Amino acid sequence: MRVITGSARGVRLQTPEGLETRPTGDKVKEALFSAIQFEIEGRTVLDLFAGSGQLGIEALSRGAKRAVFVDSSRAAAALVKENLRRTKFTDQASVIFSDYASYLSRCRETFGIIFLDPPYAESFLEKSLEKIVEFDILATGGIIVTERPEGKELSLEFEGYTRSKDYRYGKTLVTLYRKQI
């Protein structure tokens, strides 16, 4: 796993051991960043189910101003810190050890881009989307990038948000929500 482009291009990232964390494949990561490539620079990013931190780190490498990484695993939080050190983005990032629901309920910051790539077997994707909209932490014109497995339906629509079609990359589906201006 590596940073695809930008200031940290080519830096290899540490990957988690075991099956608890499932990193986004390079093909999917490249495709989703192609979809938002002109909307990253200067934005604050939330990588809510951070895992290795690769999505937030890729955004920083492409010009995001700052990133917040949240994960409920101590091992994942430590891995994100190591990957930030490797890419020299430590000063532009915060790593928070917390479950997503607790973090969202106390979050008082708004974000330009939010990455949601939770464990596939859980209902965390739907619940986190609902909480993000309820707590209104996405900036006007901001983007939520969701990732899920083929076969897992995502039928949520939110007033004031435009939902993209589902983009299929192998067995992975990516859907974007944009907060209307």
C-alpha positions as CSV (number, residue, x, y, z in Angstrom):
1,M,0.0,0.0,0.0
2,R,1.4,3.4,-1.0
3,V,0.6,7.0,-1.5
4,I,-0.5,7.4,-5.1
5,T,0.3,11.0,-5.9
6,G,1.1,14.4,-4.5
7,S,3.8,15.5,-2.1
8,A,4.2,12.0,-0.4
9,R,3.9,10.1,-3.7
10,G,5.4,6.6,-3.5
11,V,5.7,6.5,0.2
12,R,4.9,3.0,1.4
13,L,2.4,2.9,4.3
14,Q,2.4,0.3,7.0
15,T,-0.6,-2.0,6.8
16,P,-2.5,-3.7,9.6
17,E,-2.0,-7.3,10.5
18,G,-4.8,-9.7,10.6
19,L,-8.3,-9.4,9.2
20,E,-9.7,-6.7,11.6
21,T,-8.9,-3.9,9.1
22,R,-9.5,-4.0,5.4
23,P,-7.5,-1.4,3.5
24,T,-8.9,0.2,0.4
25,G,-7.2,-1.3,-2.7
26,D,-5.1,1.0,-4.8
27,K,-7.4,0.7,-7.8
28,V,-10.4,1.8,-5.8
29,K,-8.4,4.5,-4.0
30,E,-7.2,5.9,-7.4
31,A,-10.7,5.9,-8.8
32,L,-12.3,7.6,-5.9
33,F,-9.6,10.3,-5.8
34,S,-10.0,10.9,-9.5
35,A,-13.7,11.7,-8.8
36,I,-12.8,14.4,-6.3
37,Q,-9.3,15.4,-7.4
38,F,-10.2,19.1,-8.0
39,E,-12.0,19.4,-4.6
40,I,-9.3,18.4,-2.1
41,E,-6.9,21.3,-2.0
42,G,-7.2,23.5,1.2
43,R,-10.0,21.4,2.7
44,T,-10.2,19.8,6.1
45,V,-10.7,16.0,5.9
46,L,-12.3,13.5,8.3
47,D,-11.2,9.9,7.9
48,L,-13.8,8.4,10.3
49,F,-12.9,4.7,10.2
50,A,-9.3,5.4,9.6
51,G,-7.7,1.9,9.8
52,S,-4.2,2.6,8.4
53,G,-5.1,6.3,7.6
54,Q,-4.4,5.9,3.9
55,L,-7.5,7.8,2.6
56,G,-6.8,10.9,4.8
57,I,-3.1,10.7,4.1
58,E,-3.7,10.5,0.3
59,A,-5.9,13.7,0.7
60,L,-3.1,15.4,2.6
61,S,-0.6,14.4,-0.1
62,R,-3.0,16.0,-2.7
63,G,-3.2,19.3,-0.8
64,A,-5.8,19.0,1.9
65,K,-5.1,21.5,4.7
66,R,-5.7,19.2,7.6
67,A,-7.0,15.7,8.5
68,V,-8.6,14.2,11.5
69,F,-8.3,10.4,11.8
70,V,-10.7,8.5,14.1
71,D,-10.6,4.8,14.9
72,S,-11.9,2.6,17.7
73,S,-8.8,0.3,17.6
74,R,-5.7,1.3,19.6
75,A,-3.5,-0.6,17.1
76,A,-5.1,1.3,14.2
77,A,-4.6,4.7,15.9
78,A,-0.9,3.8,16.4
79,L,-0.6,2.7,12.8
80,V,-2.1,6.0,11.6
81,K,0.5,7.8,13.7
82,E,3.3,5.8,12.2
83,N,2.0,6.4,8.7
84,L,1.7,10.1,9.4
85,R,5.3,10.1,10.6
86,R,6.5,8.3,7.4
87,T,4.7,10.8,5.2
88,K,5.7,13.8,7.3
89,F,2.1,14.9,7.8
90,T,2.1,14.7,11.6
91,D,1.7,18.5,12.0
92,Q,-1.3,18.6,9.8
93,A,-3.2,15.8,11.5
94,S,-5.0,14.7,14.7
95,V,-5.5,11.0,15.5
96,I,-8.4,10.2,17.8
97,F,-8.9,6.9,19.5
98,S,-12.7,6.7,19.7
99,D,-15.7,4.8,18.3
100,Y,-17.4,6.7,15.5
101,A,-20.7,7.4,17.4
102,S,-19.0,9.0,20.4
103,Y,-16.7,11.1,18.2
104,L,-19.6,12.3,16.0
105,S,-21.8,13.2,19.1
106,R,-19.1,15.5,20.5
107,C,-17.6,16.8,17.2
108,R,-17.9,20.6,16.9
109,E,-15.8,20.9,13.7
110,T,-17.0,21.0,10.1
111,F,-15.2,19.2,7.3
112,G,-14.9,19.6,3.5
113,I,-14.5,15.9,2.8
114,I,-15.5,12.9,5.0
115,F,-14.3,9.4,4.2
116,L,-16.5,6.5,5.4
117,D,-15.0,3.1,4.9
118,P,-16.3,1.2,7.9
119,P,-16.2,-2.6,8.5
120,Y,-18.4,-4.1,5.9
121,A,-20.3,-6.5,8.1
122,E,-21.7,-3.8,10.4
123,S,-24.4,-1.1,9.9
124,F,-21.8,1.6,10.7
125,L,-22.1,3.2,7.3
126,E,-25.8,3.9,7.5
127,K,-25.6,5.1,11.1
128,S,-22.6,7.3,10.6
129,L,-24.2,8.9,7.5
130,E,-27.3,9.7,9.5
131,K,-25.3,11.2,12.4
132,I,-23.2,13.3,10.1
133,V,-26.3,14.8,8.6
134,E,-28.0,15.2,12.0
135,F,-25.0,16.9,13.6
136,D,-24.4,19.0,10.4
137,I,-20.6,18.6,10.3
138,L,-20.2,18.6,6.5
139,A,-19.4,22.1,5.1
140,T,-21.6,23.5,2.4
141,G,-20.4,22.2,-0.9
142,G,-18.6,19.3,1.0
143,I,-18.4,15.7,0.0
144,I,-19.0,12.4,1.8
145,V,-17.2,9.5,0.2
146,T,-18.6,6.1,1.1
147,E,-17.3,2.7,0.4
148,R,-19.1,-0.6,0.7
149,P,-19.2,-4.2,-0.7
150,E,-21.2,-5.2,-3.7
151,G,-24.6,-6.4,-2.6
152,K,-24.9,-4.1,0.5
153,E,-27.7,-1.7,-0.3
154,L,-27.4,2.0,0.5
155,S,-30.7,3.6,-0.1
156,L,-30.3,6.7,2.1
157,E,-31.2,10.1,0.7
158,F,-30.9,13.3,2.7
159,E,-32.6,16.7,2.2
160,G,-30.0,19.2,1.1
161,Y,-27.6,16.5,-0.2
162,T,-27.2,15.1,-3.7
163,R,-26.3,11.5,-4.0
164,S,-24.2,10.2,-6.9
165,K,-24.7,7.0,-8.7
166,D,-22.9,3.9,-7.3
167,Y,-19.5,3.5,-8.9
168,R,-18.4,-0.1,-9.1
169,Y,-14.7,-1.2,-8.8
170,G,-14.6,-5.0,-8.8
171,K,-16.6,-6.0,-5.7
172,T,-16.5,-2.5,-4.1
173,L,-19.1,0.2,-4.5
174,V,-18.3,3.9,-4.0
175,T,-21.1,6.5,-3.5
176,L,-20.6,10.3,-3.0
177,Y,-23.0,12.6,-1.2
178,R,-22.5,16.3,-1.8
179,K,-24.0,19.0,0.5
180,Q,-25.8,21.5,-1.7
181,I,-24.8,25.1,-1.8
